[in-house]
């Protein structure tokens, strides 16, 4: 009996020692939030294990709303969102948050008009009119006027939108709010809104399916989804008056144009829809990581800063294959300063001349 | 006399006392019994406790919405997350409407299946058909949803509706333009999903009807049809109502398949062809991205309403089964 106890005690001791050793070697970072950047975040986390084999990062794509909530409740080390936190949400965390853009996404109008195979052209006004239920036929004069040479049929327009709350909806409604005062007064912007007309589909596939199966339908999907599933989409007129096709390049252009006008001290909670540049696609947005400005665990803080630094520099090369638009250089430059400003107990986590690990 | 009585009582007393001793021995509880009893009690109380905790959690999270919207939550039909205005009338209406449509379609079909399988089908056919019907319940609901999108909706819209439109098009129940996703599509999908439950339980109920009931019916000169309609079904009606309520409960809470075909529109419409929404679908759709606290609270409140609806439906079912069982006791005792 005595021997047994001694063996058990030795075993227990050994196990505690082992666990301690493991804890010293392995570090965990957990994050949760937006589903839109989930594929590239997963890719980054996978590639980063080569850089930091002992760091374990766990990201869960539970949705932007969930990301903000978990970040606010400190159940994760970092959050992620497709729509920036509101002022009142920031007040809840006592301002202890930095928004860090990671990649860019665009939203495109997709449609199913019988007899029309080419790319249709849209303006912000027309899109708002359609989604408000004011333009109800495909051969409406406002549509035919901007699509000369295309014979649009006398077909009812069926609007398809997202039924689930979504960053895609946020970008779409943010754009419509900017270009149409009617929209901003009657509907507004958000991850879910009170749609004046239309059918709701779940996720990009849900909307794409309604569009594909319903003659006369128009909906909006993420550019990535449209590219990967070979879905045709329309051109949208930007502020400069050019009809622009959404692409990774025109999306990055939009961010560059919007950021050029920004103050260097920006908190990045900016909408980049409808920018000025002549070659910018007007319906696009950042997606953000939410990181505390002041953290409590110095080791964790350092790992997080290292990771995000890597993501916005080296990590950007994984954007293209996954069809995300990379950040413009100016944004990365501003983000470097933000990362250097992160503190633990009032002292900076990384030196002021930090240039990556 | 006393001797006699003692003599008479004596042999009686001995076995009685041994019986008492044995009874006492039986009643002295062993420690194992105590533990066993305690474990069972805890396990048995765990489930009601869980139910209670769910209710408490729902209600406490719903309180902000309750205090802001009050009773209006049930009667208003604006659902505007941007302005923080929430009224769940379309959700409640859609939940009940799609479930009723499902029942209207599923109950006759399921009853026909059950009657056929118990009364008319040749013996070799019964087991395979019953198994196949029950297999319908094993299909995941997302598969039903996909089937709804790719098969049912095009079939309804492009074929059935083209034929039916000249006949039914002028009825208010079928007014408006039919795009596909609708109460009708949701109701049909739901009816297929709840059919196996109603059919399987009804079949068991009909199987439990004693053979002499049928024989009596036939002996009185009734045809087989008259026996089924006049004897077997009334005998089992309490059980059949129970089966229908089971199906209804399933239909009220179904989420995935419904949200894929109902159109997800916060609007009350009488026409079967119009898109609508259900409580379960709205919660599944909006919960993850509900950014504002009031939006979240409104979803919790909608969940509490759904909880209440199912509780009320079940309570009504109890009353109904009880009354039917009592009423039929005059002629026959039901299940």
Interface residues (C-beta under 8 A of the other chain):
Chain A: X62 X63 X64 X65 X66 X68 X83 X86 X89 X156 X158 X163 X164 X165 X166 X167 X187 X188 X189 X190 X191 X192 X193 X194 X195 X198 X199 X200 X201 X202 X206 X209 X210 X213 X214 X217
Chain B: X78 X79 X80 X81 X82 X83 X149 X153 X154 X177 X179 X180 X181 X259 X260 X263 X264 X265 X266 X275 X277 X281 X284 X285 X286 X288 X289 X290 X291 X295 X296
